[in-house]
Amino acid sequence: MPKANQKKLLENPVISSMVVPVAIVLIGALIIFGVTQLLSTDRGYKDLVREMHSKTFGNRWTAAYELSKYISSNQIPKDDIPWLIVNLSDVYKSSNDQRTKEFIVVALGALRNELSLPVLNAALDTKNSETKFRVIVALADLPKGVLFDWNKLDTFLNQDDAMLKKAVILTFATHNVPGKENLIAKSLTNSNQSIKFSAALALSNYNDRRSLDVLKEIFLTQESKEISPDQLEALKLNILNTLEKTKWDVLRVELQKAADNDVSLKVRSKAKELLNLLKK
């Protein structure tokens, strides 16, 4: 998948729901992550799994693609989830096609089940950046408290791939991974505005005061060359929701300005709501 599409996934405001308290201005929605419109098909998930097991050229990756969409749009019976994860894991291990592997990761991520961890953990070691991105998004979507060695993601914060860096920052915050605040704080001075703003959003989830200057900058920003109006609106709403959730009483001056003058009606409304809650 081209980086342009990767960027759309990461900055989709819908992802904001991504999940998560911090919503991936990504992983709004984290799902978020490669799943948009269900293809027109009468095949069920078991039919698609059977197609993936058949080694027909060109068939496995399309079946994996359709399955990822099916899972996101339909409820898989709880009793069938272990069976589905075992089969997807088998296909992942036996396939040499990178597209098939990528969409299997998307499908596993859409299941949001910790039984997928062994395959996600292995997929994180791939050299393919697209698959790594998908894995990080899938990890962000896992239930809170899942047992995973989050230190494996530290290395991505030192690399040049902006989308991977941003995904890791927000994934740490989504799971409130302890001890990652200093790593995230290093991105507060990043020249990439999207990374810098994501770091501030993430640190607000930790009530980390190092984020305050950038959070103030975000609320003072009414337009940006790097971030679209919809993305900026989603970012501010995510911050407001986080401040409400964590009951972090800061930025009253900026919140009042946002309540009075922000270009977004949703932001003005949410800022007023938060200010009223803080006064109680």
C-alpha positions in Angstrom: 0.0 0.0 0.0 1.4 3.4 -1.0 2.5 5.7 1.8 -0.3 8.2 0.7 -2.9 5.6 1.6 -1.1 4.7 4.8 -1.3 8.4 5.8 -5.0 8.6 5.1 -5.5 5.6 7.4 -3.5 7.1 10.2 -5.1 10.5 10.0 -8.7 9.4 9.4 -10.7 11.3 12.1 -13.1 8.4 12.3 -10.3 6.4 13.7 -10.7 8.7 16.5 -13.4 6.6 18.0 -9.6 4.3 16.9 -10.4 2.8 20.0 -9.2 4.3 22.1 -9.0 7.1 24.4 -6.5 8.7 22.3 -7.9 7.8 19.1 -5.3 7.5 16.4 -5.4 10.6 14.5 -4.5 7.7 12.8 -5.9 4.8 14.5 -9.2 7.2 14.4 -10.3 4.7 14.0 -8.2 2.4 14.0 -9.9 0.6 11.8 -9.3 1.5 11.4 -6.9 0.3 9.5 -7.6 -0.8 6.0 -11.2 -1.6 6.3 -13.6 0.7 4.5 -16.3 -0.7 2.3 -17.4 -4.3 2.2 -17.0 -5.9 -1.2 -20.1 -7.3 -2.7 -19.8 -11.0 -2.1 -22.0 -13.9 -0.9 -19.0 -15.7 0.5 -18.9 -16.2 4.3 -15.7 -16.1 6.4 -15.3 -19.9 6.3 -15.5 -19.8 2.5 -12.8 -17.1 2.4 -10.6 -19.1 4.8 -10.9 -22.1 2.5 -9.8 -20.0 -0.5 -6.8 -18.8 1.4 -5.8 -22.4 2.1 -6.0 -23.2 -1.6 -2.7 -22.1 -3.1 -4.2 -20.6 -6.2 -2.0 -17.7 -7.5 -3.6 -14.3 -6.9 -6.4 -15.8 -4.9 -5.0 -15.8 -1.4 -4.4 -12.1 -1.0 -7.8 -11.1 -2.3 -9.5 -13.6 0.0 -7.5 -12.2 2.9 -8.5 -8.7 1.8 -12.2 -9.6 1.7 -12.0 -11.4 5.0 -10.5 -8.4 6.7 -13.5 -6.4 5.5 -15.9 -9.1 6.4 -14.6 -9.3 10.0 -15.0 -5.5 10.4 -18.5 -5.5 9.1 -19.9 -8.7 10.6 -19.9 -10.4 14.0 -17.9 -13.5 14.0 -19.3 -16.1 16.4 -17.2 -16.0 19.6 -16.7 -19.8 19.5 -15.3 -19.6 16.0 -12.6 -16.9 16.7 -9.9 -19.4 18.0 -10.5 -21.5 14.9 -10.3 -18.5 12.6 -7.1 -17.2 14.3 -5.4 -20.7 14.0 -6.3 -20.8 10.3 -5.1 -17.3 9.6 -1.9 -18.0 11.4 -1.3 -21.1 9.3 -1.8 -19.2 6.1 0.5 -16.4 7.2 3.3 -18.9 8.0 2.9 -20.8 4.7 2.5 -17.8 2.4 5.4 -16.1 0.5 3.1 -13.3 -0.8 3.5 -10.0 1.1 0.0 -8.8 0.2 -1.5 -11.9 1.7 0.5 -11.5 4.9 -0.4 -7.8 5.1 -4.2 -8.4 4.8 -4.0 -11.4 7.2 -2.5 -9.0 9.8 -5.4 -6.6 9.0 -7.9 -9.4 9.5 -6.3 -10.4 12.8 -6.3 -6.8 14.0 -10.0 -6.5 13.2 -10.7 -9.5 15.5 -9.1 -7.6 18.5 -8.2 -10.8 20.2 -5.0 -11.5 22.1 -4.9 -15.0 20.6 -3.5 -13.2 17.6 -0.4 -12.0 19.4 2.0 -14.7 18.4 1.5 -13.9 14.7 1.5 -10.2 15.2 4.7 -10.5 17.2 6.3 -12.4 14.4 5.0 -10.1 11.7 6.6 -7.1 13.5 10.0 -8.5 12.5 9.2 -8.3 8.8 11.2 -5.9 6.6 8.1 -4.6 4.9 7.1 -1.2 6.4 3.4 -1.6 5.3 3.0 -4.8 7.2 4.8 -3.3 10.3 2.4 -0.4 10.1 -0.6 -2.8 10.0 0.8 -4.7 13.0 1.2 -1.6 15.1 -2.4 -0.6 14.3 -3.6 -4.1 15.2 -1.7 -3.9 18.5 -3.4 -0.6 19.3 -6.8 -2.2 18.9 -6.1 -5.1 21.3 -7.9 -5.1 24.6 -6.4 -2.9 27.4 -4.1 -4.9 29.7 -3.0 -7.3 27.1 0.4 -8.9 27.8 2.8 -7.8 25.2 6.5 -6.7 25.2 5.9 -3.1 24.3 9.6 -2.4 24.3 9.7 -4.0 20.8 8.2 -0.8 19.5 10.8 1.5 20.9 13.1 1.2 18.0 10.5 2.7 15.6 10.7 6.0 17.4 14.3 6.4 16.3 13.6 5.7 12.6 12.7 8.1 9.8 9.4 6.6 9.0 7.0 9.3 10.2 3.9 7.1 10.0 5.4 4.3 12.0 6.6 6.8 14.6 3.2 8.4 14.9 1.4 5.0 15.1 3.8 3.9 17.9 3.3 7.1 19.9 -0.4 6.8 19.8 -0.4 3.1 20.5 1.7 3.6 23.7 -0.8 6.2 24.8 -3.8 4.1 23.9 -2.6 1.3 26.2 -1.1 3.7 28.7 2.1 1.8 28.5 4.1 2.8 31.6 7.5 4.3 31.3 7.1 5.5 27.7 6.6 9.2 28.5 10.2 10.2 28.0 10.4 8.4 24.6 7.2 10.2 23.5 8.4 13.6 24.8 11.3 13.5 22.4 8.9 14.0 19.6 7.5 17.3 21.0 10.2 19.2 19.1 9.9 17.2 15.9 9.8 19.4 12.8 6.9 17.3 11.5 3.9 19.1 12.9 1.7 15.9 12.8 4.2 14.0 14.8 4.7 16.8 17.3 0.9 17.2 17.8 0.5 13.4 18.1 3.1 13.4 20.9 1.3 16.1 22.8 -2.0 14.2 22.4 -0.4 11.1 23.6 1.3 12.8 26.6 -2.0 14.4 27.6 -3.2 10.8 28.2 -0.5 10.6 30.9 -1.3 14.0 32.3 2.3 14.9 31.4 2.9 18.6 31.8 5.6 18.6 29.1 2.8 18.5 26.6 1.3 21.8 27.7 3.1 24.2 25.3 2.3 22.1 22.3 -1.3 21.5 23.5 -1.7 25.3 23.7 -0.3 25.6 20.2 -2.8 23.1 18.9 -5.8 25.1 20.3 -4.4 28.3 18.9 -4.0 26.8 15.4 -7.0 27.5 13.2 -5.5 26.3 10.0 -2.4 24.4 8.9 -0.5 23.6 5.7 0.3 20.2 7.1 -3.0 19.1 8.7 -6.4 19.4 7.0 -9.3 21.2 8.8 -11.0 17.8 9.5 -7.9 16.3 11.0 -7.3 19.4 13.1 -10.8 19.3 14.4 -10.5 15.5 15.2 -7.2 16.2 17.0 -8.7 18.9 19.2 -11.8 16.8 20.0 -9.5 13.9 21.0 -7.6 16.2 23.3 -10.8 17.5 24.9 -12.1 14.0 25.3 -8.8 12.9 26.9 -8.8 15.9 29.3 -12.3 15.0 30.3 -11.5 11.4 30.8 -8.4 12.0 32.9 -10.0 14.9 34.7 -6.8 16.9 34.0 -7.7 20.5 34.9 -5.3 22.5 32.6 -5.5 24.9 29.7 -8.5 26.8 31.0 -7.5 30.0 29.1 -7.0 28.0 25.9 -10.3 26.1 26.4 -12.2 29.4 26.9 -10.7 30.8 23.7 -11.6 27.6 21.9 -15.2 27.8 23.3 -15.5 31.3 22.1 -13.6 31.4 18.8 -12.7 28.1 17.3 -13.7 27.7 13.7 -15.2 24.3 14.5 -18.7 24.2 16.0 -18.0 20.8 17.5 -14.8 22.0 19.2 -16.5 25.1 20.6 -19.3 23.0 21.9 -17.0 20.4 23.5 -14.8 23.0 25.0 -17.8 24.7 26.7 -19.0 21.3 28.0 -15.5 20.6 29.4 -15.2 24.0 31.0 -18.6 23.5 32.7 -17.5 20.2 34.1 -14.3 21.6 35.4 -16.2 24.3 37.3 -18.1 21.8 39.3 
